[in-house]
Amino acid sequence: MSLSNGRPYLAIPGPSVMPEEVLRAMHRSSPNIYEGELVELTRSLVPDLKAVARTEGQVAIYISNGHGAWEAALANVVAPGETVLVPSTGRFGHGWADMAVGLGAEVEMIDFGRATPVDPDRVEAALRADTQGRIKAVLATHVDTSSSVRNDIAAIRKAIDAAGHPALLMSDNIASLACDRFEMDAWGVDVMVAASQKGLMVPPGLSFVFFNDKAAEVRKAMPRVSRYWDWAPRGNPEFYYQHFGGTAPTHHLYGLRVALDMIKDEGLENVWARHERLARAIWAACDVWGQGNGALALNIADPAHRSHAVTAARLGLPWGKHLRHWTEHSAGVTLGIGLGMSEPDDPKGEGFFRFGHMGHVNAHMVLGLIGVVEAGLDAIGAPHTKGGVTAAAEIIAGAPVTRLLAPAAEA
Ligand SMILES: *Cc1c(COP(=O)(O)O)cnc(C)c1O
């Protein structure tokens, strides 16, 4: 017997759970791609995307996943032979840096490891040391999806300004957009990349590059930009096909329209607050499971540096692997794998797992997720302290945040 029949729950950090409303909007025949409804709908997306990014800048939409957005952003502002500075946490900074290498750029990497955020002072020092002004852009990751660290993007802008350096600040918000608070203009971000399949609740296949006037000027001074990635016609199209450099991603656009309506109806501040509360419920459960001789530990120790979209945890071998197997096959919940977490005695990082809690998630889903994990810890015999579900339910019920931050002090 298995208890997994019923609605499956993909609780990984992207693709995220898609709302029925989004799926229904996509379930339709193709529209005319030259005039009428689709053209109007596309036009309506632009201000709403900019509102989610908190920017007055422009947005270019691509038919691609997040890797495409990485390449698109770089292709517009970094020429072969130019240098980018990459303060990297976890895996994803390395991924973006690798795209830069592929475009012929030089990469200066500061690796902060997989459990700590970017230290802005070291970014400032690296920029001060760049007396030749070689560094064209700083590539930062807002939320690193492998480690679940959340970096302080505004502090990185302050570091760039303190060094008096003209480099562009580019931010990867693929995991965090519409989950963790982000203010593109107020935080001084010049270029921001995002994708459809995480906080935006649409299937993988659309990506977004937001850019301000400063970045647009840098683009204009480029010797050349690849036609397909060029953000200028996409951001400001003379003809409809230029929005997408060809045929529009028709059905994704219908889905995105509904997803942006849902975010607008809830209110972006409320969306962020929901993600924060649900994340705290997961952390509270993990804190309890890890008490005593419990094997579970959150990857990011300081709650102030944790993402509200994804949570990485270490359970050790063989438990991490067994837990994921049990929740999927016995309970219908798929947890995320450990990514970039290999250790000498765990080369595949299978002692780690991740909770994805981005986008269309609510209290009953997260409590179900936590209940299944607690049952799973019991079923596989992993050392843990019981009571995670109760602790999470208290957070959901509105318990003061301090209870979560200091569970030991409660006892
Ligand atoms: C998911 C993700 C990516 C990669 O996106 P793909 O759609 O898989 O190409 C890049 N950066 C971050 C922070 C992500 O979460």
The ligand as a Tripos MOL2 file, in Angstrom:
@<TRIPOS>MOLECULE
LIG
   15    15     1     0     0
SMALL
NO_CHARGES

@<TRIPOS>ATOM
      1 C1         16.3720   28.3650  -11.1580 C.3       1 LIG1
      2 C2         17.4850   29.3470  -11.0840 C.ar      1 LIG1
      3 C3         18.3460   29.6230  -12.1660 C.ar      1 LIG1
      4 C4         18.2880   28.8340  -13.4480 C.3       1 LIG1
      5 O1         17.0610   28.8930  -14.0660 O.3       1 LIG1
      6 P1         16.7010   27.8060  -15.2100 P.3       1 LIG1
      7 O2         15.3210   28.1810  -15.5740 O.co2     1 LIG1
      8 O3         16.8420   26.4710  -14.5900 O.co2     1 LIG1
      9 O4         17.6710   28.0140  -16.3280 O.co2     1 LIG1
     10 C5         19.2940   30.5970  -12.0290 C.ar      1 LIG1
     11 N1         19.4370   31.2880  -10.8850 N.ar      1 LIG1
     12 C6         18.6610   31.0690   -9.8160 C.ar      1 LIG1
     13 C7         18.8700   31.8580   -8.5760 C.3       1 LIG1
     14 C8         17.6660   30.0870   -9.8800 C.ar      1 LIG1
     15 O5         16.8880   29.8470   -8.8120 O.3       1 LIG1
@<TRIPOS>BOND
     1     1     2 1
     2     2     3 ar
     3     2    14 ar
     4     3     4 1
     5     3    10 ar
     6     4     5 1
     7     5     6 1
     8     6     7 2
     9     6     8 1
    10     6     9 1
    11    10    11 ar
    12    11    12 ar
    13    12    13 1
    14    12    14 ar
    15    14    15 1
@<TRIPOS>SUBSTRUCTURE
     1 LIG1         1 GROUP 0 **** ****
